[in-house]
Amino acid sequence: METLVFISQNLDLIFERTVQHMSIVCVAIGLAIVTGVPVGILITLNQKAADIVLYIAAIIITIPSIALFGLMIPVLSLIGQGVGYMPAVIAVLLYSQLPIIRNTYTAITNVDPALREAARGLGMTPIQRLRRVEIPLAIPVVMAGVRIAVVMNIGITAIATYIGAGGLGAFISRGISQSDPRQLITGALMVSLLAIVSDYFLLWLQKRLTPASSSAPAGGH
């Protein structure tokens, strides 16, 4: 009951920190899509390059979040951005690479060879095949990778409060430091709700973007 009272009395602050939280996630995921999807497409041309890129991305995602945020401090301090928004965005961007690159690579490599041959028979160039055939068919799996990255990084971004990035993690950190379960529960609850709402929104978007002829499952990985 005390938590509900706390929430009702701090709606403006909760909204402000939710916006901060999603700002970090949305910018980082946007950059991850812009970089990860082309990389995922390019590595389909060379198996050795694919193995190396996916291995590096897998190593990055195993680094504990608090350690990665900590590593950002001395590196970005060289340009006066050691704490705050920028290191948080860069760390979340790095964590987002594996699911987006891997799903893009998997989706493109699993396109039915018969469809590629049909596109060649119609005189399409490799770029036209990619744009008109392969990418549309890959969208469900690519979007599944984006959903994984978003949900995962909404949780990880809560740790960014420890480097001054704000967000909903501030409720959790203050709840711990002040032994205040109201703030702790509020932060945890809002992060969970944000992840659920974001996942359902992206699932809806995934279905809207999926070609009617695609047989890929909506939540495929």
Backbone as a chain_set.jsonl record, in Angstrom:
{"seq": "METLVFISQNLDLIFERTVQHMSIVCVAIGLAIVTGVPVGILITLNQKAADIVLYIAAIIITIPSIALFGLMIPVLSLIGQGVGYMPAVIAVLLYSQLPIIRNTYTAITNVDPALREAARGLGMTPIQRLRRVEIPLAIPVVMAGVRIAVVMNIGITAIATYIGAGGLGAFISRGISQSDPRQLITGALMVSLLAIVSDYFLLWLQKRLTPASSSAPAGGH", "coords": {"N": [[0.824, -1.205, 0.0], [1.939, 1.229, 0.792], [3.759, 1.558, -1.249], [2.111, 2.028, -3.462], [1.045, 4.486, -2.723], [3.385, 5.986, -2.759], [3.992, 5.841, -5.493], [1.759, 7.194, -6.592], [2.219, 9.726, -5.611], [4.474, 10.49, -6.906], [4.302, 10.61, -9.665], [5.06, 12.395, -11.72], [7.858, 12.405, -11.518], [8.375, 9.719, -11.988], [7.493, 9.515, -14.628], [9.334, 11.259, -15.864], [11.768, 9.919, -15.427], [11.237, 7.57, -16.768], [11.112, 8.465, -19.4], [13.797, 9.296, -19.681], [15.01, 6.797, -19.453], [13.957, 5.327, -21.668], [14.898, 6.932, -23.678], [17.656, 6.453, -23.738], [17.631, 3.693, -24.396], [16.188, 3.647, -26.861], [17.727, 5.282, -28.613], [20.154, 3.872, -28.598], [19.331, 1.33, -29.578], [18.363, 2.08, -32.072], [20.748, 2.938, -33.321], [22.054, 0.503, -33.209], [20.536, -1.064, -34.951], [20.981, 0.284, -37.367], [23.702, -0.187, -37.69], [24.077, -2.944, -37.115], [22.352, -4.527, -38.781], [23.297, -4.108, -41.521], [25.888, -5.215, -41.129], [25.229, -7.853, -40.448], [24.136, -8.663, -42.879], [26.336, -8.393, -44.623], [28.198, -10.28, -43.625], [27.138, -12.636, -44.481], [28.311, -13.22, -46.814], [30.75, -14.32, -46.36], [31.921, -16.992, -44.633], [33.973, -17.282, -42.736], [34.4, -14.654, -41.867], [31.886, -14.243, -40.75], [31.944, -16.049, -38.581], [33.956, -14.866, -37.0], [32.938, -12.249, -36.437], [30.5, -12.846, -35.114], [31.498, -14.214, -32.943], [33.003, -12.255, -31.586], [30.93, -10.468, -30.951], [29.484, -12.11, -29.265], [31.253, -12.391, -27.145], [31.297, -9.774, -26.133], [28.695, -9.514, -25.13], [28.79, -11.114, -22.935], [30.169, -9.739, -21.03], [29.899, -8.417, -17.802], [27.363, -6.035, -17.059], [27.799, -3.854, -15.29], [30.547, -3.782, -15.262], [31.145, -3.175, -17.927], [29.979, -0.641, -18.177], [31.647, 0.62, -16.37], [34.099, 0.447, -17.733], [33.662, 2.231, -19.75], [34.049, 4.701, -18.584], [36.911, 5.611, -18.155], [37.692, 5.59, -20.855], [35.921, 7.28, -22.321], [36.274, 9.543, -20.852], [38.368, 10.869, -21.918], [37.313, 12.494, -23.827], [35.755, 14.069, -22.359], [33.339, 12.87, -21.626], [32.87, 10.922, -19.699], [30.976, 10.02, -17.832], [27.374, 9.641, -17.573], [24.976, 10.238, -20.189], [26.112, 9.495, -22.766], [28.1, 7.298, -22.398], [26.318, 5.37, -21.453], [24.571, 4.956, -23.638], [26.409, 3.983, -25.549], [27.281, 1.591, -24.335], [24.868, 0.109, -24.21], [24.354, -0.019, -26.927], [26.47, -1.691, -27.751], [25.789, -4.065, -26.408], [23.518, -4.686, -27.827], [24.273, -5.604, -30.28], [24.802, -8.41, -30.799], [22.242, -9.992, -30.797], [20.927, -8.686, -32.942], [22.724, -8.706, -35.17], [23.179, -11.491, -35.359], [20.564, -12.54, -35.793], [19.902, -11.265, -38.183], [21.871, -12.289, -39.923], [21.216, -15.044, -39.76], [18.611, -14.998, -40.8], [18.954, -14.071, -43.46], [20.665, -16.02, -44.563], [19.007, -18.207, -44.469], [17.065, -17.869, -46.367], [14.988, -19.216, -48.855], [16.652, -21.017, -51.325], [15.472, -21.453, -53.817], [13.88, -19.239, -54.209], [15.797, -17.286, -54.536], [16.939, -18.144, -56.931], [14.753, -17.855, -58.614], [14.506, -15.096, -58.568], [16.901, -14.383, -59.776], [16.359, -15.441, -62.293], [14.486, -13.651, -63.156], [16.029, -11.582, -63.799], [17.057, -9.931, -61.836], [19.449, -7.891, -60.116], [22.103, -8.57, -57.684], [21.768, -6.638, -55.602], [19.125, -5.823, -56.019], [17.818, -8.258, -55.561], [18.379, -8.576, -52.873], [17.061, -6.346, -51.764], [14.377, -6.597, -52.635], [13.591, -9.235, -52.25], [15.105, -10.842, -50.305], [15.498, -9.237, -47.901], [12.76, -8.409, -47.231], [11.688, -10.989, -46.637], [13.28, -11.639, -44.511], [12.57, -9.974, -42.463], [10.764, -10.776, -40.237], [12.455, -12.4, -38.572], [14.628, -10.705, -38.126], [13.321, -8.641, -36.753], [12.602, -10.067, -34.5], [15.098, -10.335, -33.323], [15.572, -7.647, -32.725], [13.565, -7.236, -30.832], [14.468, -8.928, -28.766], [16.85, -7.591, -28.113], [15.866, -5.088, -27.247], [14.203, -5.698, -24.987], [16.046, -6.987, -23.308], [17.909, -4.906, -22.919], [16.456, -2.878, -21.717], [16.371, -3.739, -19.123], [19.153, -3.8, -18.583], [19.821, -1.109, -18.833], [18.937, -0.034, -16.487], [21.077, -0.258, -14.802], [22.664, 1.772, -15.617], [22.267, 4.031, -14.154], [24.195, 4.166, -12.228], [26.345, 5.366, -13.398], [25.581, 7.895, -13.691], [23.536, 8.282, -15.587], [20.861, 8.464, -15.175], [17.381, 7.594, -15.44], [15.113, 4.794, -14.79], [16.479, 3.17, -13.101], [17.444, 4.733, -11.068], [15.557, 4.809, -9.039], [15.795, 2.217, -8.057], [18.508, 2.074, -7.21], [18.557, 4.082, -5.237], [16.616, 3.093, -3.566], [17.926, 0.862, -2.567], [20.241, 2.001, -1.349], [19.067, 3.683, 0.544], [17.57, 1.98, 2.007], [14.864, 1.715, 1.318], [12.049, 0.239, 0.554], [9.895, 1.062, -0.998], [10.81, 2.716, -3.123], [12.51, 0.914, -4.341], [10.78, -1.198, -5.157], [9.108, 0.273, -6.832], [10.882, 1.085, -8.896], [11.713, -1.451, -9.907], [9.242, -2.504, -10.702], [8.391, -0.65, -12.673], [10.407, -0.918, -14.613], [9.977, -3.574, -15.386], [7.331, -3.42, -16.407], [7.769, -1.645, -18.502], [9.416, -3.164, -20.158], [7.657, -5.248, -20.865], [5.543, -3.878, -22.18], [6.982, -2.71, -24.294], [7.854, -4.997, -25.636], [5.442, -6.137, -26.528], [4.55, -4.074, -28.184], [6.551, -4.067, -30.157], [6.171, -6.631, -31.142], [3.666, -6.339, -32.327], [4.397, -4.455, -34.284], [6.207, -5.994, -35.713], [4.52, -7.935, -36.834], [3.027, -6.291, -38.506], [4.953, -5.508, -40.334], [5.688, -7.844, -41.515], [5.742, -9.714, -44.484], [2.8, -10.913, -46.148], [3.062, -13.388, -47.295], [5.051, -14.606, -45.927], [6.199, -17.296, -44.002], [7.418, -17.352, -41.611], [7.567, -17.699, -38.044], [6.018, -15.469, -35.683], [7.481, -14.942, -33.354], [9.993, -15.921, -33.849], [13.443, -16.831, -33.565]], "CA": [[0.0, 0.0, 0.0], [2.846, 2.378, 0.84], [4.351, 1.701, -2.581], [1.109, 2.661, -4.323], [1.001, 5.896, -2.327], [4.625, 6.583, -3.268], [3.841, 5.981, -6.945], [0.776, 8.244, -6.879], [2.787, 11.026, -5.235], [5.684, 10.766, -7.691], [4.026, 10.282, -11.067], [5.866, 13.257, -12.603], [9.24, 11.923, -11.47], [8.383, 8.413, -12.661], [7.403, 9.791, -16.068], [10.608, 11.86, -16.292], [12.81, 8.882, -15.464], [10.873, 6.627, -17.829], [11.549, 9.099, -20.651], [15.261, 9.176, -19.698], [15.324, 5.382, -19.651], [13.653, 4.944, -23.041], [15.769, 7.713, -24.564], [18.909, 5.691, -23.855], [17.363, 2.435, -25.099], [15.765, 3.883, -28.25], [18.87, 5.781, -29.392], [21.122, 2.774, -28.734], [18.768, 0.302, -30.457], [18.347, 2.659, -33.417], [22.117, 2.851, -33.842], [22.388, -0.921, -33.366], [19.882, -1.529, -36.182], [21.67, 0.914, -38.501], [25.02, -0.82, -37.844], [24.035, -4.404, -37.021], [21.701, -5.169, -39.929], [24.254, -4.203, -42.64], [26.956, -6.172, -40.803], [24.642, -9.186, -40.569], [23.993, -8.967, -44.312], [27.665, -8.519, -45.227], [28.913, -11.498, -43.224], [26.596, -13.805, -45.183], [29.158, -13.436, -47.992], [32.007, -14.972, -45.985], [31.681, -17.759, -43.415], [35.015, -16.996, -41.751], [34.086, -13.339, -41.302], [30.698, -14.435, -39.916], [32.371, -16.684, -37.332], [34.72, -13.904, -36.207], [32.047, -11.173, -35.972], [29.557, -13.39, -34.132], [32.269, -14.573, -31.747], [33.305, -11.007, -30.88], [29.664, -9.972, -30.398], [29.124, -12.994, -28.152], [32.138, -12.047, -26.021], [30.844, -8.489, -25.575], [27.442, -9.663, -24.389], [29.064, -11.825, -21.685], [30.784, -8.822, -20.066], [28.896, -7.898, -16.857], [26.976, -4.675, -17.42], [28.439, -2.857, -14.43], [31.943, -3.712, -15.689], [31.199, -2.476, -19.211], [29.752, 0.774, -17.875], [32.869, 1.114, -15.736], [35.135, 0.581, -18.752], [33.363, 3.418, -20.551], [34.444, 5.93, -17.88], [38.229, 6.138, -18.533], [37.808, 5.761, -22.308], [35.189, 8.474, -22.747], [36.762, 10.717, -20.106], [39.321, 11.552, -22.798], [36.579, 13.531, -24.57], [34.895, 14.749, -21.402], [32.026, 12.226, -21.557], [33.097, 9.688, -18.944], [29.753, 9.579, -17.164], [26.152, 10.227, -18.111], [24.178, 9.696, -21.283], [26.868, 8.879, -23.859], [28.594, 5.942, -22.108], [25.177, 4.454, -21.335], [24.127, 4.631, -24.993], [27.423, 3.15, -26.208], [27.254, 0.263, -23.728], [23.645, -0.569, -24.67], [24.591, -0.285, -28.351], [27.334, -2.869, -27.85], [25.015, -5.233, -25.987], [22.458, -4.957, -28.807], [24.82, -6.078, -31.553], [24.713, -9.858, -31.04], [20.945, -10.479, -31.292], [20.548, -8.093, -34.23], [23.602, -9.258, -36.207], [22.95, -12.942, -35.483], [19.269, -12.806, -36.417], [19.965, -10.825, -39.584], [22.684, -13.293, -40.613], [20.429, -16.28, -39.85], [17.46, -14.789, -41.686], [19.388, -13.969, -44.862], [21.214, -17.308, -45.012], [17.943, -19.215, -44.529], [16.12, -17.598, -47.452], [14.861, -20.366, -49.762], [17.468, -20.863, -52.541], [14.602, -21.434, -54.998], [13.442, -17.857, -54.39], [16.939, -16.561, -55.106], [17.055, -18.538, -58.333], [13.636, -17.237, -59.337], [14.838, -13.667, -58.706], [17.942, -14.309, -60.825], [15.689, -15.707, -63.561], [13.766, -12.434, -63.54], [17.031, -10.587, -64.168], [17.391, -9.019, -60.738], [20.838, -7.817, -59.672], [22.202, -8.962, -56.27], [21.181, -5.605, -54.742], [17.661, -5.906, -56.176], [17.37, -9.477, -54.861], [18.454, -8.303, -51.443], [16.064, -5.347, -51.369], [13.006, -6.972, -52.962], [13.275, -10.611, -51.882], [15.726, -11.37, -49.094], [15.205, -8.418, -46.716], [11.355, -8.572, -46.813], [11.484, -12.299, -46.02], [14.082, -11.706, -43.279], [12.061, -9.024, -41.463], [10.279, -11.366, -38.979], [13.562, -12.863, -37.733], [15.375, -9.508, -37.723], [12.529, -7.973, -35.731], [12.71, -10.874, -33.283], [16.372, -9.938, -32.725], [15.38, -6.31, -32.153], [12.765, -7.41, -29.611], [15.36, -9.473, -27.739], [17.773, -6.525, -27.713], [15.139, -4.05, -26.504], [13.789, -6.2, -23.675], [17.261, -7.209, -22.526], [18.598, -3.662, -22.584], [15.66, -2.101, -20.764], [16.883, -4.156, -17.816], [20.553, -3.4, -18.422], [19.89, 0.344, -18.701], [18.721, 0.306, -15.084], [22.401, -0.17, -14.162], [23.316, 3.001, -16.08], [22.135, 5.091, -13.141], [25.432, 4.216, -11.439], [27.306, 6.251, -14.065], [24.962, 9.208, -13.83], [22.694, 8.394, -16.774], [19.465, 8.606, -14.788], [16.514, 6.482, -15.78], [14.353, 4.147, -13.72], [17.409, 2.548, -12.17], [17.67, 5.633, -9.926], [14.679, 4.364, -7.953], [16.346, 0.975, -7.5], [19.757, 2.359, -6.481], [18.224, 4.836, -4.025], [15.897, 2.186, -2.687], [18.923, 0.021, -1.903], [21.115, 2.805, -0.484], [18.279, 4.282, 1.623], [16.747, 0.905, 2.587], [13.495, 2.149, 1.08], [11.44, -0.733, -0.361], [8.956, 1.722, -1.908], [11.542, 3.113, -4.324], [13.038, -0.316, -4.951], [9.676, -1.881, -5.838], [8.661, 1.151, -7.918], [11.845, 0.968, -9.993], [11.649, -2.797, -10.491], [7.939, -2.645, -11.35], [8.348, 0.161, -13.882], [11.307, -1.534, -15.597], [9.296, -4.763, -15.895], [6.203, -2.988, -17.232], [8.327, -1.044, -19.714], [9.886, -4.264, -21.003], [6.492, -5.97, -21.383], [4.856, -3.016, -23.143], [7.845, -2.567, -25.465], [7.867, -6.265, -26.361], [4.167, -6.283, -27.225], [4.511, -3.092, -29.265], [7.43, -4.539, -31.231], [5.526, -7.804, -31.736], [2.65, -5.78, -33.221], [5.1, -3.863, -35.417], [6.771, -7.11, -36.47], [3.438, -8.525, -37.629], [2.651, -5.328, -39.548], [6.016, -5.444, -41.331], [5.916, -9.169, -42.095], [4.981, -9.955, -45.724], [1.701, -11.88, -45.96], [3.479, -14.702, -47.8], [6.116, -15.167, -45.089], [5.737, -18.344, -43.099], [8.221, -17.323, -40.382], [6.761, -17.465, -36.863], [6.136, -14.093, -35.194], [8.493, -14.784, -32.306], [11.155, -16.732, -34.19], [14.776, -16.282, -33.268]], "C": [[0.859, 1.257, 0.0], [3.481, 2.635, -0.524], [3.383, 2.395, -3.53], [0.978, 4.147, -4.011], [2.219, 6.629, -2.868], [4.52, 6.83, -4.769], [2.895, 7.129, -7.284], [1.314, 9.637, -6.585], [3.978, 11.423, -6.099], [5.502, 10.442, -9.174], [4.872, 11.111, -12.036], [7.31, 12.774, -12.666], [9.367, 10.575, -12.18], [8.342, 8.606, -14.178], [8.729, 10.329, -16.6], [11.695, 10.803, -16.425], [12.505, 7.801, -16.499], [11.316, 7.163, -19.188], [13.074, 9.02, -20.779], [15.667, 7.756, -20.062], [15.134, 4.994, -21.114], [14.474, 5.736, -24.052], [17.082, 6.975, -24.808], [18.693, 4.448, -24.712], [17.055, 2.681, -26.576], [16.914, 4.365, -29.129], [19.862, 4.646, -29.647], [20.613, 1.701, -29.692], [18.705, 0.807, -31.893], [19.711, 2.581, -34.075], [22.517, 1.393, -34.08], [21.752, -1.495, -34.635], [20.63, -1.007, -37.406], [23.025, 0.257, -38.754], [24.931, -2.338, -37.937], [23.422, -5.094, -38.22], [22.64, -5.223, -41.146], [25.391, -5.192, -42.376], [26.441, -7.596, -40.947], [24.473, -9.614, -42.009], [25.359, -9.232, -44.94], [28.351, -9.835, -44.876], [28.304, -12.757, -43.83], [27.454, -14.155, -46.401], [30.419, -14.221, -47.664], [31.834, -15.671, -44.641], [32.714, -17.462, -42.334], [34.765, -15.653, -41.067], [32.884, -13.44, -40.373], [31.071, -15.025, -38.564], [33.081, -15.69, -36.42], [33.804, -12.833, -35.604], [31.097, -11.678, -34.893], [30.258, -13.774, -32.837], [32.582, -13.329, -30.921], [32.045, -10.448, -30.213], [29.23, -10.808, -29.2], [29.983, -12.706, -26.923], [31.654, -10.768, -25.338], [29.623, -8.682, -24.688], [27.642, -10.421, -23.076], [29.725, -10.933, -20.634], [29.706, -8.306, -19.115], [28.621, -6.42, -17.123], [27.681, -3.615, -16.585], [29.91, -2.689, -14.809], [32.074, -2.932, -16.995], [30.957, -0.983, -19.018], [30.995, 1.393, -17.25], [33.996, 1.332, -16.732], [34.923, 1.823, -19.616], [33.938, 4.696, -19.925], [35.829, 6.429, -18.289], [38.376, 6.404, -20.029], [37.159, 7.069, -22.745], [35.563, 9.725, -21.958], [37.746, 11.522, -20.95], [38.644, 12.636, -23.624], [35.553, 14.224, -23.667], [33.507, 14.158, -21.256], [32.104, 10.924, -20.764], [31.884, 9.146, -18.228], [28.543, 10.214, -17.844], [25.588, 9.48, -19.308], [25.004, 8.916, -22.308], [27.415, 7.494, -23.532], [27.472, 4.923, -21.962], [24.701, 4.013, -22.71], [25.121, 3.696, -25.685], [27.407, 1.727, -25.659], [26.034, -0.525, -24.195], [23.747, -0.904, -26.159], [25.425, -1.554, -28.531], [26.584, -4.144, -27.467], [23.963, -5.63, -27.025], [22.973, -5.619, -30.074], [24.571, -7.561, -31.807], [23.329, -10.296, -31.519], [20.56, -9.928, -32.653], [21.408, -8.653, -35.361], [23.298, -10.739, -36.436], [21.629, -13.237, -36.184], [19.229, -12.37, -37.872], [20.722, -11.852, -40.425], [21.886, -14.587, -40.827], [19.289, -16.14, -40.848], [17.863, -14.776, -43.155], [19.895, -15.313, -45.375], [20.138, -18.38, -45.155], [16.866, -18.92, -45.568], [16.147, -18.78, -48.432], [15.684, -20.132, -51.036], [16.632, -20.794, -53.818], [14.11, -20.02, -55.282], [14.561, -17.006, -54.974], [17.078, -16.878, -56.598], [15.947, -17.919, -59.179], [13.915, -15.755, -59.577], [15.916, -13.476, -59.773], [17.31, -14.498, -62.201], [14.912, -14.505, -64.073], [14.72, -11.292, -63.893], [17.388, -9.606, -63.078], [18.887, -9.058, -60.439], [20.895, -8.267, -58.212], [21.574, -7.941, -55.321], [19.657, -5.639, -54.818], [17.1, -7.131, -55.472], [17.337, -9.239, -53.364], [17.304, -7.406, -50.991], [14.634, -5.845, -51.553], [12.603, -8.358, -52.469], [13.797, -10.965, -50.488], [15.375, -10.57, -47.841], [13.737, -8.519, -46.299], [11.084, -9.903, -46.123], [12.215, -12.421, -44.682], [13.491, -10.87, -42.148], [11.546, -9.689, -40.179], [11.409, -11.783, -38.036], [14.413, -11.692, -37.257], [14.636, -8.785, -36.603], [12.54, -8.746, -34.417], [14.018, -10.55, -32.556], [16.29, -8.57, -32.075], [14.6, -6.406, -30.854], [13.627, -7.941, -28.468], [16.266, -8.377, -27.199], [17.079, -5.476, -26.855], [14.798, -4.517, -25.092], [14.999, -6.402, -22.769], [17.866, -5.892, -22.036], [17.76, -2.693, -21.759], [16.091, -2.461, -19.348], [18.292, -3.669, -17.569], [20.68, -1.899, -18.189], [19.62, 0.797, -17.268], [20.05, 0.457, -14.34], [23.088, 1.144, -14.515], [23.187, 4.15, -15.096], [23.414, 5.239, -12.32], [26.537, 5.012, -12.123], [26.646, 7.583, -14.423], [24.063, 9.387, -15.027], [21.215, 8.558, -16.444], [18.657, 7.382, -15.141], [15.87, 5.861, -14.556], [15.247, 3.445, -12.709], [17.701, 3.412, -10.952], [16.778, 5.254, -8.754], [15.262, 3.134, -7.254], [17.588, 1.265, -6.666], [19.483, 3.12, -5.184], [17.446, 3.983, -3.035], [16.843, 1.295, -1.907], [19.731, 0.844, -0.903], [20.37, 3.405, 0.716], [17.412, 3.256, 2.354], [15.26, 1.246, 2.495], [12.834, 1.204, 0.076], [10.459, -0.095, -1.342], [9.635, 2.101, -3.219], [12.043, 1.886, -5.084], [11.951, -1.03, -5.765], [9.182, -1.052, -7.02], [9.572, 1.026, -9.13], [11.75, -0.365, -10.697], [10.347, -2.994, -11.264], [7.886, -1.881, -12.667], [9.248, -0.403, -14.977], [10.626, -2.756, -16.221], [8.147, -4.396, -16.818], [6.679, -2.41, -18.563], [8.788, -2.123, -20.689], [8.713, -5.004, -21.641], [5.777, -5.159, -22.467], [5.668, -2.888, -24.427], [7.837, -3.835, -26.304], [6.575, -6.452, -27.15], [4.041, -5.292, -28.38], [5.354, -3.558, -30.445], [6.877, -5.788, -31.907], [4.439, -7.354, -32.72], [3.294, -5.208, -34.476], [5.682, -4.942, -36.323], [5.714, -7.743, -37.375], [3.017, -7.6, -38.762], [3.672, -5.303, -40.686], [6.256, -6.769, -42.051], [5.087, -9.342, -43.362], [3.945, -11.058, -45.504], [2.114, -13.283, -46.363], [4.512, -15.371, -46.925], [5.534, -16.186, -44.121], [6.506, -18.359, -41.796], [7.338, -17.033, -39.196], [7.028, -16.075, -36.307], [7.226, -13.938, -34.182], [9.75, -15.555, -32.592], [12.447, -16.051, -33.903], [15.74, -16.695, -34.351]], "O": [[0.559, 2.227, -0.695], [3.711, 3.782, -0.907], [3.787, 3.253, -4.314], [0.821, 4.968, -4.914], [2.112, 7.747, -3.372], [4.909, 7.889, -5.261], [3.191, 7.942, -8.16], [0.92, 10.612, -7.226], [4.442, 12.561, -6.034], [6.452, 10.045, -9.849], [5.344, 10.597, -13.05], [7.913, 12.737, -13.739], [10.345, 10.323, -12.885], [9.067, 7.94, -14.917], [9.195, 9.907, -17.658], [12.446, 10.785, -17.4], [13.421, 7.186, -17.044], [11.83, 6.418, -20.023], [13.59, 8.715, -21.854], [16.562, 7.546, -20.881], [16.024, 4.408, -21.731], [14.718, 5.262, -25.161], [17.556, 6.884, -25.941], [19.462, 4.176, -25.634], [17.6, 2.0, -27.445], [17.062, 3.91, -30.263], [20.351, 4.476, -30.764], [21.371, 1.21, -30.529], [18.965, 0.05, -32.828], [19.827, 2.205, -35.242], [23.23, 1.086, -35.035], [22.362, -2.32, -35.316], [20.882, -1.747, -38.356], [23.456, 0.152, -39.903], [25.629, -2.953, -38.743], [23.913, -6.14, -38.644], [22.773, -6.286, -41.753], [25.81, -5.919, -43.277], [27.128, -8.453, -41.501], [24.645, -10.788, -42.336], [25.521, -10.187, -45.701], [29.008, -10.44, -45.723], [28.884, -13.837, -43.712], [27.34, -15.249, -46.953], [31.089, -14.731, -48.562], [31.624, -15.013, -43.622], [32.377, -17.397, -41.152], [34.9, -15.528, -39.85], [32.857, -12.797, -39.323], [30.587, -14.573, -37.527], [32.842, -15.669, -35.213], [33.882, -12.544, -34.41], [30.906, -11.016, -33.872], [29.677, -13.67, -31.757], [32.443, -13.343, -29.698], [32.082, -10.012, -29.063], [28.675, -10.28, -28.236], [29.498, -12.77, -25.793], [31.608, -10.692, -24.11], [29.527, -8.082, -23.617], [26.777, -10.384, -22.201], [29.832, -11.325, -19.472], [28.684, -7.8, -19.579], [29.545, -5.649, -17.382], [28.113, -2.59, -17.114], [30.462, -1.594, -14.697], [32.994, -2.129, -17.158], [31.641, -0.155, -19.62], [31.357, 2.531, -17.549], [34.764, 2.285, -16.604], [35.877, 2.395, -20.145], [34.27, 5.648, -20.631], [35.941, 7.571, -18.735], [39.091, 7.321, -20.433], [37.771, 7.87, -23.452], [35.21, 10.837, -22.349], [37.933, 12.717, -20.723], [39.293, 13.581, -24.073], [34.618, 14.871, -24.139], [32.586, 14.845, -20.816], [31.468, 9.934, -21.128], [31.769, 7.937, -18.032], [28.666, 11.188, -18.586], [25.708, 8.26, -19.42], [24.638, 7.8, -22.678], [27.215, 6.575, -24.326], [27.644, 3.752, -22.301], [24.453, 2.828, -22.93], [24.719, 2.729, -26.333], [27.507, 0.764, -26.42], [26.152, -1.701, -24.539], [23.278, -1.955, -26.595], [25.109, -2.392, -29.375], [26.726, -5.177, -28.123], [23.566, -6.793, -27.087], [22.184, -6.141, -30.861], [24.171, -7.938, -32.908], [23.24, -10.928, -32.571], [19.928, -10.629, -33.443], [20.878, -9.036, -36.403], [23.174, -11.183, -37.578], [21.575, -14.089, -37.071], [18.598, -13.024, -38.703], [20.272, -12.236, -41.504], [21.877, -15.152, -41.921], [19.029, -17.044, -41.641], [17.203, -15.388, -43.994], [19.587, -15.702, -46.501], [20.33, -19.355, -45.881], [15.866, -19.634, -45.646], [17.217, -19.275, -48.787], [15.445, -19.16, -51.752], [17.032, -20.153, -54.79], [13.939, -19.636, -56.44], [14.32, -16.122, -55.796], [17.306, -15.987, -57.416], [16.176, -17.51, -60.318], [13.607, -15.219, -60.642], [15.859, -12.538, -60.568], [17.669, -13.812, -63.158], [14.704, -14.357, -65.277], [14.293, -10.19, -64.236], [17.963, -8.554, -63.357], [19.516, -10.114, -60.5], [19.856, -8.343, -57.555], [20.922, -8.32, -54.347], [18.978, -5.5, -53.8], [16.036, -7.065, -54.856], [16.4, -9.641, -52.674], [16.658, -7.666, -49.976], [13.767, -5.555, -50.728], [11.417, -8.633, -52.288], [13.027, -11.339, -49.604], [14.996, -11.152, -46.825], [13.469, -8.701, -45.111], [10.343, -9.956, -45.141], [11.819, -13.209, -43.823], [13.874, -11.043, -40.991], [11.869, -9.2, -39.096], [11.329, -11.543, -36.832], [14.872, -11.681, -36.115], [15.246, -8.365, -35.619], [12.492, -8.148, -33.342], [14.051, -10.494, -31.327], [16.861, -8.346, -31.008], [14.933, -5.733, -29.879], [13.53, -7.464, -27.338], [16.436, -8.24, -25.988], [17.633, -5.024, -25.853], [15.072, -3.816, -24.118], [14.972, -6.028, -21.596], [18.282, -5.781, -20.883], [18.31, -1.771, -21.157], [16.168, -1.594, -18.476], [18.605, -3.18, -16.483], [21.547, -1.46, -17.434], [20.029, 1.89, -16.876], [20.141, 1.206, -13.368], [23.989, 1.587, -13.801], [23.917, 5.137, -15.192], [23.687, 6.31, -11.778], [27.559, 5.305, -11.503], [27.087, 8.295, -15.325], [23.835, 10.516, -15.46], [20.401, 8.77, -17.343], [19.173, 6.264, -15.143], [16.051, 6.331, -13.433], [14.822, 3.159, -11.59], [18.148, 2.907, -9.921], [17.191, 5.364, -7.6], [15.228, 3.025, -6.028], [17.717, 0.768, -5.547], [20.097, 2.842, -4.154], [17.594, 4.127, -1.821], [16.608, 1.0, -0.736], [19.892, 0.443, 0.25], [20.961, 3.612, 1.775], [16.614, 3.618, 3.218], [14.505, 1.09, 3.455], [13.036, 1.351, -1.129], [10.213, -0.652, -2.411], [9.102, 1.841, -4.298], [11.999, 1.838, -6.313], [12.175, -1.416, -6.912], [8.874, -1.595, -8.081], [9.099, 0.878, -10.257], [11.709, -0.427, -11.926], [10.344, -3.577, -12.348], [7.392, -2.401, -13.667], [8.883, -0.368, -16.152], [10.689, -2.953, -17.434], [7.995, -4.985, -17.888], [6.078, -2.648, -19.61], [8.577, -2.011, -21.897], [8.764, -5.35, -22.821], [5.448, -5.682, -23.532], [5.112, -2.948, -25.524], [7.816, -3.771, -27.533], [6.606, -6.875, -28.306], [3.492, -5.624, -29.431], [4.929, -3.46, -31.596], [7.084, -5.991, -33.104], [4.307, -7.916, -33.808], [2.818, -5.433, -35.588], [5.654, -4.819, -37.548], [5.981, -8.05, -38.537], [2.685, -8.062, -39.854], [3.317, -5.106, -41.848], [6.941, -6.812, -43.073], [3.872, -9.144, -43.339], [4.187, -12.014, -44.768], [1.583, -14.262, -45.839], [4.836, -16.543, -47.12], [4.496, -15.951, -43.502], [6.305, -19.241, -40.961], [6.436, -16.203, -39.3], [8.136, -15.554, -36.44], [7.862, -12.885, -34.138], [10.52, -15.829, -31.671], [12.547, -14.827, -33.985], [16.918, -16.341, -34.297]]}, "num_chains": 1, "name": "protein.A"}
